[in-house]
């Protein structure tokens, strides 16, 4: 993955589309991240 904890990201699909937040936790094996406020 090209993102890491504390990076700021923007959601581009799904019900939270357009929201931004800071990454709290990364799960590289499952290609998932937990974003603050989303």
PDB file of N, CA, C and O in Angstrom:
ATOM      1  N   UNK A   1       0.842  -1.186   0.000  1.00  0.00           N
ATOM      2  CA  UNK A   1       0.000   0.000   0.000  1.00  0.00           C
ATOM      3  C   UNK A   1       0.885   1.246   0.000  1.00  0.00           C
ATOM      4  O   UNK A   1       1.993   1.245   0.536  1.00  0.00           O
ATOM      5  N   UNK A   2       0.373   2.287  -0.605  1.00  0.00           N
ATOM      6  CA  UNK A   2       1.131   3.526  -0.712  1.00  0.00           C
ATOM      7  C   UNK A   2       0.695   4.571   0.305  1.00  0.00           C
ATOM      8  O   UNK A   2       1.035   5.746   0.174  1.00  0.00           O
ATOM      9  N   UNK A   3      -0.043   4.155   1.300  1.00  0.00           N
ATOM     10  CA  UNK A   3      -0.475   5.067   2.364  1.00  0.00           C
ATOM     11  C   UNK A   3       0.018   4.540   3.696  1.00  0.00           C
ATOM     12  O   UNK A   3       0.299   3.350   3.843  1.00  0.00           O
ATOM     13  N   UNK A   4       0.119   5.435   4.663  1.00  0.00           N
ATOM     14  CA  UNK A   4       0.562   5.016   5.991  1.00  0.00           C
ATOM     15  C   UNK A   4      -0.215   5.783   7.051  1.00  0.00           C
ATOM     16  O   UNK A   4      -0.931   6.737   6.747  1.00  0.00           O
ATOM     17  N   UNK A   5      -0.065   5.354   8.289  1.00  0.00           N
ATOM     18  CA  UNK A   5      -0.755   5.967   9.413  1.00  0.00           C
ATOM     19  C   UNK A   5      -0.476   7.467   9.445  1.00  0.00           C
ATOM     20  O   UNK A   5       0.645   7.902   9.180  1.00  0.00           O
ATOM     21  N   UNK A   6      -1.486   8.243   9.766  1.00  0.00           N
ATOM     22  CA  UNK A   6      -1.464   9.706   9.869  1.00  0.00           C
ATOM     23  C   UNK A   6      -1.486  10.434   8.529  1.00  0.00           C
ATOM     24  O   UNK A   6      -1.445  11.664   8.514  1.00  0.00           O
ATOM     25  N   UNK A   7      -1.548   9.723   7.403  1.00  0.00           N
ATOM     26  CA  UNK A   7      -1.762  10.376   6.113  1.00  0.00           C
ATOM     27  C   UNK A   7      -3.205  10.874   6.066  1.00  0.00           C
ATOM     28  O   UNK A   7      -4.087  10.280   6.687  1.00  0.00           O
ATOM     29  N   UNK A   8      -3.447  11.948   5.341  1.00  0.00           N
ATOM     30  CA  UNK A   8      -4.803  12.439   5.129  1.00  0.00           C
ATOM     31  C   UNK A   8      -5.291  11.908   3.787  1.00  0.00           C
ATOM     32  O   UNK A   8      -4.611  12.043   2.770  1.00  0.00           O
ATOM     33  N   UNK A   9      -6.472  11.306   3.796  1.00  0.00           N
ATOM     34  CA  UNK A   9      -7.025  10.698   2.583  1.00  0.00           C
ATOM     35  C   UNK A   9      -8.443  11.188   2.341  1.00  0.00           C
ATOM     36  O   UNK A   9      -9.111  11.682   3.250  1.00  0.00           O
ATOM     37  N   UNK A  10      -8.896  11.041   1.081  1.00  0.00           N
ATOM     38  CA  UNK A  10     -10.251  11.411   0.694  1.00  0.00           C
ATOM     39  C   UNK A  10     -10.952  10.170   0.161  1.00  0.00           C
ATOM     40  O   UNK A  10     -10.400   9.444  -0.666  1.00  0.00           O
ATOM     41  N   UNK A  11     -12.180   9.927   0.640  1.00  0.00           N
ATOM     42  CA  UNK A  11     -12.967   8.779   0.190  1.00  0.00           C
ATOM     43  C   UNK A  11     -13.512   9.088  -1.201  1.00  0.00           C
ATOM     44  O   UNK A  11     -14.098  10.148  -1.418  1.00  0.00           O
ATOM     45  N   UNK A  12     -13.319   8.157  -2.150  1.00  0.00           N
ATOM     46  CA  UNK A  12     -13.755   8.417  -3.524  1.00  0.00           C
ATOM     47  C   UNK A  12     -14.961   7.582  -3.956  1.00  0.00           C
ATOM     48  O   UNK A  12     -15.560   7.862  -4.994  1.00  0.00           O
ATOM     49  N   UNK A  13     -15.327   6.556  -3.169  1.00  0.00           N
ATOM     50  CA  UNK A  13     -16.522   5.763  -3.492  1.00  0.00           C
ATOM     51  C   UNK A  13     -17.269   5.402  -2.219  1.00  0.00           C
ATOM     52  O   UNK A  13     -16.725   5.485  -1.118  1.00  0.00           O
ATOM     53  N   UNK A  14     -18.527   4.999  -2.386  1.00  0.00           N
ATOM     54  CA  UNK A  14     -19.325   4.545  -1.251  1.00  0.00           C
ATOM     55  C   UNK A  14     -20.158   5.643  -0.633  1.00  0.00           C
ATOM     56  O   UNK A  14     -20.216   6.765  -1.135  1.00  0.00           O
ATOM     57  N   UNK A  15     -20.803   5.297   0.470  1.00  0.00           N
ATOM     58  CA  UNK A  15     -21.725   6.243   1.107  1.00  0.00           C
ATOM     59  C   UNK A  15     -21.014   7.432   1.742  1.00  0.00           C
ATOM     60  O   UNK A  15     -21.639   8.469   1.963  1.00  0.00           O
ATOM     61  N   UNK A  16     -19.721   7.306   2.041  1.00  0.00           N
ATOM     62  CA  UNK A  16     -18.953   8.404   2.636  1.00  0.00           C
ATOM     63  C   UNK A  16     -18.118   9.156   1.605  1.00  0.00           C
ATOM     64  O   UNK A  16     -17.141   9.819   1.953  1.00  0.00           O
ATOM     65  N   UNK A  17     -18.498   9.052   0.356  1.00  0.00           N
ATOM     66  CA  UNK A  17     -17.776   9.687  -0.742  1.00  0.00           C
ATOM     67  C   UNK A  17     -17.606  11.195  -0.509  1.00  0.00           C
ATOM     68  O   UNK A  17     -18.549  11.890  -0.130  1.00  0.00           O
ATOM     69  N   UNK A  18     -16.384  11.679  -0.745  1.00  0.00           N
ATOM     70  CA  UNK A  18     -16.090  13.097  -0.601  1.00  0.00           C
ATOM     71  C   UNK A  18     -15.556  13.485   0.763  1.00  0.00           C
ATOM     72  O   UNK A  18     -15.008  14.576   0.919  1.00  0.00           O
ATOM     73  N   UNK A  19     -15.702  12.622   1.750  1.00  0.00           N
ATOM     74  CA  UNK A  19     -15.206  12.928   3.092  1.00  0.00           C
ATOM     75  C   UNK A  19     -13.690  12.752   3.148  1.00  0.00           C
ATOM     76  O   UNK A  19     -13.116  11.947   2.414  1.00  0.00           O
ATOM     77  N   UNK A  20     -13.057  13.518   4.029  1.00  0.00           N
ATOM     78  CA  UNK A  20     -11.623  13.375   4.235  1.00  0.00           C
ATOM     79  C   UNK A  20     -11.358  13.047   5.691  1.00  0.00           C
ATOM     80  O   UNK A  20     -12.169  13.347   6.568  1.00  0.00           O
ATOM     81  N   UNK A  21     -10.225  12.435   5.937  1.00  0.00           N
ATOM     82  CA  UNK A  21      -9.862  12.090   7.302  1.00  0.00           C
ATOM     83  C   UNK A  21      -8.448  11.556   7.372  1.00  0.00           C
ATOM     84  O   UNK A  21      -7.804  11.305   6.354  1.00  0.00           O
ATOM     85  N   UNK A  22      -7.979  11.388   8.599  1.00  0.00           N
ATOM     86  CA  UNK A  22      -6.638  10.888   8.843  1.00  0.00           C
ATOM     87  C   UNK A  22      -6.689   9.379   9.067  1.00  0.00           C
ATOM     88  O   UNK A  22      -7.609   8.870   9.707  1.00  0.00           O
ATOM     89  N   UNK A  23      -5.700   8.672   8.539  1.00  0.00           N
ATOM     90  CA  UNK A  23      -5.640   7.221   8.692  1.00  0.00           C
ATOM     91  C   UNK A  23      -5.251   6.871  10.119  1.00  0.00           C
ATOM     92  O   UNK A  23      -4.243   7.352  10.637  1.00  0.00           O
ATOM     93  N   UNK A  24      -6.069   6.018  10.754  1.00  0.00           N
ATOM     94  CA  UNK A  24      -5.794   5.565  12.115  1.00  0.00           C
ATOM     95  C   UNK A  24      -5.095   4.212  12.138  1.00  0.00           C
ATOM     96  O   UNK A  24      -4.215   3.978  12.967  1.00  0.00           O
ATOM     97  N   UNK A  25      -5.485   3.316  11.225  1.00  0.00           N
ATOM     98  CA  UNK A  25      -4.909   1.974  11.204  1.00  0.00           C
ATOM     99  C   UNK A  25      -4.916   1.435   9.780  1.00  0.00           C
ATOM    100  O   UNK A  25      -5.841   1.702   9.012  1.00  0.00           O
ATOM    101  N   UNK A  26      -3.879   0.672   9.428  1.00  0.00           N
ATOM    102  CA  UNK A  26      -3.745   0.105   8.088  1.00  0.00           C
ATOM    103  C   UNK A  26      -3.712  -1.419   8.178  1.00  0.00           C
ATOM    104  O   UNK A  26      -3.031  -1.984   9.034  1.00  0.00           O
ATOM    105  N   UNK A  27      -4.457  -2.079   7.284  1.00  0.00           N
ATOM    106  CA  UNK A  27      -4.462  -3.539   7.180  1.00  0.00           C
ATOM    107  C   UNK A  27      -3.987  -3.914   5.769  1.00  0.00           C
ATOM    108  O   UNK A  27      -4.818  -4.149   4.891  1.00  0.00           O
ATOM    109  N   UNK A  28      -2.669  -3.974   5.533  1.00  0.00           N
ATOM    110  CA  UNK A  28      -2.162  -4.212   4.177  1.00  0.00           C
ATOM    111  C   UNK A  28      -2.557  -5.566   3.582  1.00  0.00           C
ATOM    112  O   UNK A  28      -2.738  -5.671   2.369  1.00  0.00           O
ATOM    113  N   UNK A  29      -2.691  -6.587   4.404  1.00  0.00           N
ATOM    114  CA  UNK A  29      -3.050  -7.914   3.895  1.00  0.00           C
ATOM    115  C   UNK A  29      -4.453  -7.898   3.289  1.00  0.00           C
ATOM    116  O   UNK A  29      -4.705  -8.555   2.279  1.00  0.00           O
ATOM    117  N   UNK A  30      -5.365  -7.145   3.910  1.00  0.00           N
ATOM    118  CA  UNK A  30      -6.749  -7.074   3.428  1.00  0.00           C
ATOM    119  C   UNK A  30      -7.005  -5.840   2.566  1.00  0.00           C
ATOM    120  O   UNK A  30      -8.134  -5.620   2.128  1.00  0.00           O
ATOM    121  N   UNK A  31      -5.966  -5.027   2.316  1.00  0.00           N
ATOM    122  CA  UNK A  31      -6.099  -3.792   1.532  1.00  0.00           C
ATOM    123  C   UNK A  31      -7.181  -2.879   2.097  1.00  0.00           C
ATOM    124  O   UNK A  31      -8.012  -2.354   1.357  1.00  0.00           O
ATOM    125  N   UNK A  32      -7.163  -2.695   3.413  1.00  0.00           N
ATOM    126  CA  UNK A  32      -8.150  -1.853   4.094  1.00  0.00           C
ATOM    127  C   UNK A  32      -7.462  -0.890   5.039  1.00  0.00           C
ATOM    128  O   UNK A  32      -6.359  -1.139   5.525  1.00  0.00           O
ATOM    129  N   UNK A  33      -8.148   0.222   5.285  1.00  0.00           N
ATOM    130  CA  UNK A  33      -7.658   1.197   6.262  1.00  0.00           C
ATOM    131  C   UNK A  33      -8.824   1.680   7.113  1.00  0.00           C
ATOM    132  O   UNK A  33      -9.981   1.612   6.698  1.00  0.00           O
ATOM    133  N   UNK A  34      -8.506   2.170   8.311  1.00  0.00           N
ATOM    134  CA  UNK A  34      -9.503   2.792   9.177  1.00  0.00           C
ATOM    135  C   UNK A  34      -9.219   4.290   9.137  1.00  0.00           C
ATOM    136  O   UNK A  34      -8.105   4.729   9.425  1.00  0.00           O
ATOM    137  N   UNK A  35     -10.247   5.076   8.775  1.00  0.00           N
ATOM    138  CA  UNK A  35     -10.097   6.522   8.632  1.00  0.00           C
ATOM    139  C   UNK A  35     -10.891   7.229   9.720  1.00  0.00           C
ATOM    140  O   UNK A  35     -12.052   6.900   9.963  1.00  0.00           O
ATOM    141  N   UNK A  36     -10.272   8.186  10.363  1.00  0.00           N
ATOM    142  CA  UNK A  36     -10.896   8.961  11.435  1.00  0.00           C
ATOM    143  C   UNK A  36     -12.096   9.742  10.892  1.00  0.00           C
ATOM    144  O   UNK A  36     -11.982  10.441   9.885  1.00  0.00           O
ATOM    145  N   UNK A  37     -13.236   9.622  11.557  1.00  0.00           N
ATOM    146  CA  UNK A  37     -14.420  10.398  11.201  1.00  0.00           C
ATOM    147  C   UNK A  37     -15.232   9.838  10.038  1.00  0.00           C
ATOM    148  O   UNK A  37     -16.169  10.487   9.574  1.00  0.00           O
ATOM    149  N   UNK A  38     -14.893   8.664   9.569  1.00  0.00           N
ATOM    150  CA  UNK A  38     -15.631   8.069   8.443  1.00  0.00           C
ATOM    151  C   UNK A  38     -16.216   6.752   8.892  1.00  0.00           C
ATOM    152  O   UNK A  38     -16.880   6.072   8.110  1.00  0.00           O
TER     153      UNK A  38
END
